[in-house]
Amino acid sequence: MNGGRIPRLVIAAPSSGAGKTTVATGLMAAFAEAGLAVSPHKVGPDYIDPGYHSLATGRPGRNLDAYLCGPGRIAPLFLHGAAGADLALVEGVMGLFDGASGLGELSSTAQVAKLLRAPVVLVVDASSQSRSVAALVHGFASWDPEVRLAGVILNKVGSDRHEALLREAMGSSGVPVLGALRRDGRAGTPSRHLGLVPVAERRAEALASVRELAARVREGCDLDALLALARSVPELPDTPWDPAAEVAEVAAPAAGAAVPGRPRIAVAGGAAFTFAYAEHTELLTAAGAEVVPFDPLRDEQLPPGAQGLVIGGGFPEVYAPELSANAPLRAAVARLAASGAPVSAECAGLLYLSRAIDGKPMCGVLPAEARMTERLTLGYREAVALADNALAAAGSRVRGHEFHRTVLEPGAGAEPAWGLTHPERRVEGFVTGGVHASYLHVHWAAEPSLAVRLVAGAARTATAPGAAR
């Protein structure tokens, strides 16, 4: 089914820890195993859950973040990602009505559900309640009349007797029970300092977990009722987001939409660098680049002919010994950076370009050292580019997200990457030559000029006198 009538559901919860990821991933896998093309989505800036979604469905997991991308882009990004799907499932973030701190409903699951005109299925942790579950669901169903809370899945149910009590209580709530899942640790997913362990680090075990989740969901949920609910949605009037059109709009005034020669942009991946938005690669490609992935844990050289480099987020602190041991690649990255080629490094990439992580030598591109701490730095940020650089023009304003338990000393170079303007004022990150390195994660769909500028810089590198061919 195509167009704006894509069947869709939002899987939400009253709070974190209720089992949204378990249920959403299990539903995705169960419907995919039934032969449906399932499009997976995640509210907010989470990079890890979409990896499990992708494993369950065979399609890229995509984020829908109204703070980073703006409410007006949510439906277009959804339609772009869900094109050709039979069903789209959107996993929420935190509690249903929890949004960006101090900004009301902005970036909440409820806001995204309204923007998508999608019914909400509430996953309730029923482990310590019986009749009270009906009062809880009633409160959530009546809080915002624009949110269509259309069903409940009871999670962590203890026994048949417990389930009977819960269903009896829910009978008068007006909200149907569409599933009940028993407490079961067989499909558990291990966690560490920043949440779940990414799929790339435990693919075989993760695949087994996803299959187990699908089996539990098939046994405990009414898949026919859920699919019928998803198909009851109205049509979305929005136009799908188009990376080529976005690039053309920002590229034409500056340097023309076409970049000659298709410059090669190397993009780090593998277990150490798993944090990436699918739209970034699509924008780089639309801007004229040839995108070539590589794994810093395995590859001893950059892709041949690389004229630009993107190193996103991930867990370099976990793999610091292995990354440090790959001295040939560290040297190759340092050479590319020294050549003036554009390099975009976010969070994990920032650490990789530093001198060391917890004493383990890294690429040495930046005059700073990183170390792990107990303190979690987390939250949305507003920032401005203080000077022209490889990624952004001076004065460019972006919204981003920080998420790390490391500190970099010093935290900013002589020329910082960004000046943060909200919720605190400070400078952070490094700009040196063609390098732009920062803790800030930015969604390029909101600022396609970032991709266009990086590719244009790579094209200039490729045609510069003495450039490698």
N, C-alpha and C positions, 0 to 999 in steps of 0.2 A: 504494500500500500504506500502510495507516494503523496506528496503535497502536504498541506497543513493539517490534514486529518489523521496524522500518524497516531495510532493507539498509544496511550501513555498513562503511566502511573507514577506518583511520587511516593517513595517509601520513607516515612518520617517516624519520629519517636518523641515522647515527652522530654527525654533528656539523653545525654550521652550514656553509653553503656547498656542501653536497653536491648541491643542486638540488631540495629539497622543494617550493619554491614553483613552480618550472618544471613539475615533474611533477604536483603536485596541481592546479594551474590548468589544465594541459593535459588531465588526466583529466576535470575538471569540464566543460570546454568540449566535449570529445569525446562524453561521455555525454549532455550537453544537446543537442548537435547531432544525436544519434541519437534524440532524442524523449523522453528520460527527464526527469522533474522532479527536478533535482539540488539538494540542500540543502547549502550550503557552510558550513564551520566552521573556526575557527582556534584552536589552543591558545595560551593566553597573552594578554597585553594588546595585541598588535599591532593597529594600526588600518589599516595600509596594505595588507597582503596581502588582507584581506577585501574591499577595493575591487576588486581584480582577480578575486577569487572571484565577486563579485556580477556583474561584467561578463561572466564566463564562463557564469553560470547564469541570470541574470535574477531571482535571489532575493537578499534581504539576506545579506551575509556576517556571520556571528555568531561571537563569541568564547566560548571555554570556558576559564575561568581559575579553577582550584581555590583559588588564594590569595585572589583578590579576592572570589570568590563563595562559597567553601566547597565542599568535596568533595560535600556532600549536594545541592547545587543543579546539579551538572554534568549528570546524566541528565535531570532535569526541564527545564533550559534547552535541552538538545539536543532533547528530544521536542517542546518548544514550537516551536523553530525549524524542525524537520524535518517538522512536521505536513503530511501530504498528499504528501510526496516519495516518489519511486520509489527513490531512492538518496541517501545522505548520505556526503559525503567530508570528513574532518577532517584538516587540515594540522597537523602537529606544530610544536614550537618547539625550537630548538637541537638537541642530541643527544637520542636517545630517552629516556635516563634522567636528563637534566639538569633540575633543578627549582629552586625558590626557594633562594637561597644559604643554606646551613647548616640547611635544613629537610628533608633527605632527599628523598623522591620528590615532596613537595608541589608541585603545579602542573606536574609534568613531563608529557611526552607519554605516558609509560608509565602514570602514574597515571590520566590521562584515558581511555586505552584500556581499562584494567581497569574503571573506573567505567561505561564504555559497553559492556563485554563485546564489544569490537570487535577483529577481527583487524588486525594491523599489517603493512603493506607497507613494507619498508626500502629507501630510495633510497640507493644506494652510489655515491660518486664513484670510478669505476674507472680514472681517467685515468693513475694511476701504479702500477698493480698488476695482477697476473694471478692466480696461485694463492693469493696472500695474501688475496684477497677471501673465499675460503671460510673461512679461519680467523677473519677479522673477523666474518662473519655467524654462524659457530658461537658465538663469544663472546657476541654480542648475543642469540642465540636461547636460550642456556642461562643467562644472567645471572639472570633472574627467571622462574621457571616459570609464574607467573600471567599473564605477557604472552604472547599467542599471536602469535609472529612467523611469519606464514603465507606470506610471499613476498618476493621481492627484485626491484627494478627497477635494472638496471645503467645508470648515467648516465655521460656523457662518454666513451663507448667510441670508440677511435681508428679501428678498421678491422674488416673481416670476420674477419681472423686474430685480432685482439685479442678479439673477441666469442667466437670459438670456444674460445680458451684459458680465458676466464672461465667459459663454460658448462661446459667439461670439469671445471674445478676445483669448480664448484658442484654437480656431479653427485652427489658423495658427501656433501654437507652435510645433506641431508634437507630443505632449504628450496628450493622451486621458484623458478626464474627466470621472472618474469611479464612481463618487458620488457627491452629494451636500446635505449638512445637514444644516437645519435652526438653527438660534439662539434659544436655548431652555434651560431653567434652571431647568426643571423638574427632570432631572437625575443627578443633580449636586452632587458632593462628597465633604463633608466638609474637610477643611484643618486646620492644626495648625502649631506649630513651626518647625516641621521637614517634612512637606508635608501633603499628604492625611492622613486622619484618617484610620488606618488599618481595614480590614474586620472583624477581631476577636472582635473588639470593637463595631461593628454596623451591625452584620451579617444580620438581617432581613431587615434593611433599605438598606444595600448594595445589597442584592439579588433583591430587588425591583428596585433599580437603574440600575443594570445590565440588568434586563428584559426590562426596558424602553429603555436602550441604544440599545439593540438588535432590538426592534421595530423601533426605529429611523433609524438604519442602514438598515434594510430591506426596509424601505420606501424610503430612499434617496440614496442607493448605488446599483450598478449593481453587485449583488452577483455572477451571472453566469459568467460575464466577469472577475471578480476578481479570481474566482476559475479556470477559463481557464488560466489566467495569471500564477497562482501558479503552475499549472500542466505543464507549458512550460519549467520548469527548467531542466538543465542537471543533470546527476548523480554525486554525490559527491564520490570521490575515497577513502575517509578516512574510517578508521575502528572505529566503535562506542567505546566510552570510556567505560571501564569495571572496576568497583570498585574492583572486586575480583582479577583481573589481576594486578591492581595497587598495591593492598595490598600485594599480593604474591611477587611482585618484590622488595618491600622495606622491607618486613618482613623476608623473607627467610635468607638474610645474617646476620640479627641481632639475631632473636630468633625463626625462623621457622614460616611458614605462619599460622599455627594453634595455637590458644590460648586455652588451656584446660579450661573446666568448664563454658564457656560462661559467663563471668562476666557481671553483670547487670550495665548498665550505665543509670542513670536518666538524662533526658533532659527536661529542663524547657520550658513551653509553655504557652498557655492562652493569655489573652489580654495584659498582661504586658510584655511578652517576645515573640514577633512575628517575630523577625528578624532571619532568618535561611536559609541556603542553603540546598536544598533537598539532595545534594550529601554528606553532612556531615553524616547524618543518614545512608546512603547507605555504606559509608566507614567504619563507626563504626561496622555495621552489618557484612560487609565482613571481618573485622579484628577479628571477633569472639565474638563480644559483643551482649548481649541481650539489646536492646534499649527500655527503658520504659519512656513514657512521663508523666509529671505531671504539675499541674497548681499551682503556688505559691499563686494565689489569692484565691484558693478554698481548696487545699489539706493541711492538717495540719501536715502531715509527708511525708518524702521522700518515694518513692516506696520501699516496703520491700526488704531487702537484697541488696540495692544499694551499689556498690563498686566503683563508679565513678560518676562524676557529670559534666554536660555541661549546662552552662547558657549563652545563646546568647544575642543578642541585643533586644531593644524594648523601652518601655516607663515607666520605674520604677518611674520616677519623676512625671508622671501623676497619678500613683497609689500608691504613697508613703504612704498615710494613711492606705490603705487596706493592703499593704505588711507589714507595721509596726505592724498592729493589729494582724497579723498571727504569734504571738510569738512562738507557738509550732514548726512551720516549720523553723523559723529563728534559733531556738535552734538546730534543727536537722541538718541543713546545717552547723552550726558551729561545731557540734560534728563530722560530717563526715570530714570536713576540718582538724580538730585537729587530726583525726586518721591517717593522712598521705595519705588518698585516693586521687587519681588524680582529680583535679577540674579545668576545663577550663571555664573562665569567660570573655566574650567580652562585652565591653561597658556597656550595661545595667546590665550585670552580674557583672561587676566590681563595679558598684554603689551599687548593692544589697549586695555585700560582705563587703561593707564599714561599718563604724560605724553608719552613718546617711545620709539621703538625705533631705536637707532643714530642718534639725533639727528633722526629723522623724527617730527613731532608726531602723537600718537594722541588718544584721547578725553579724557585729562586727568582722569579720574574718580579715579585713585589718585595719591598724592603720591610717585611713584617713576618711575625711568627704566630701560629695558632696553637691553642690548647683547649682541651675539654674542660668544662665546668659543670657544676651541679645546677646552675641557674638556666632556666628556659627563657629565651627571648622569643616572644610570640606576639603577633598582632599586625593589623593593617597599618600602612604608612602612606603619607602623601609626600612627594619629593619633586625637586626641580633640578634640572641640569644647570650647573653653575657656569659651564663653558662648553664650547663646541668639542665634541669627541667622536669616536668611531661609532657610537651607538645613538647619540642624541644631540640635537642642536641646542645651543645655549638657550635657556629659558623654557625648554620643553618640560611640561608638567606630567607626571605619571602617578598612578596609584600602584602600590606594591604590597608585599607581605613578607614579614620576617619570621623565621622558624628555625631556631638552632640552639644548641647547648655548647657552643664554642665561643671563644673570644679571640679577636685578632689584635695584636699589639705591634705598632699603633693601629687604631681603627680607621684611620684615614691618611691619605698621602698628601703631599704638598698641593696636588690638584685632586680634590675629592671627586668621586663618581657622582654623588648626589648631595644636595642640601635638603635634609628632611624638614618639612614644614608643619606636619601634624602626625600624631598627637604631641610630638616633642620637636624641638628645634635643635638640630645638630648636623654636622657633616659626617659623611661616611664613605668608605670605598676609595678606589684608586683609579686615576686616569694617568697613563704614561704611554707616550707614543700612540699606537693603535689599540692599546689595552683598555678595556672598561671592566672593572672588577668590583663587585658589590655584594653585600649580604641580601640585597633586595631582590625578591622574585617579582617580575613584572609579566603580565599577560599581554603579549604582543598583539593580540586581536584588538585590544583597546587602542594600541598605538602602532599600527602597521608601518609607520615611518621608521621605526627602529630596525625592522628587517630590511627595509629598502636601503637605509643608510649603511647598514653593515655590508650588504651585497655590493653596493656601489663602491665601498671602500676596498672590498676584495677585488673588484674589477680593476680598480686603479692599481692595486698591488700587482695584478697579473700583467698589466701593460707597462709598468714602470721599467725604466732602463735597468738592465741587469736582473730582472725578475726571472725566477726559475721557470722553465718551460717543461 
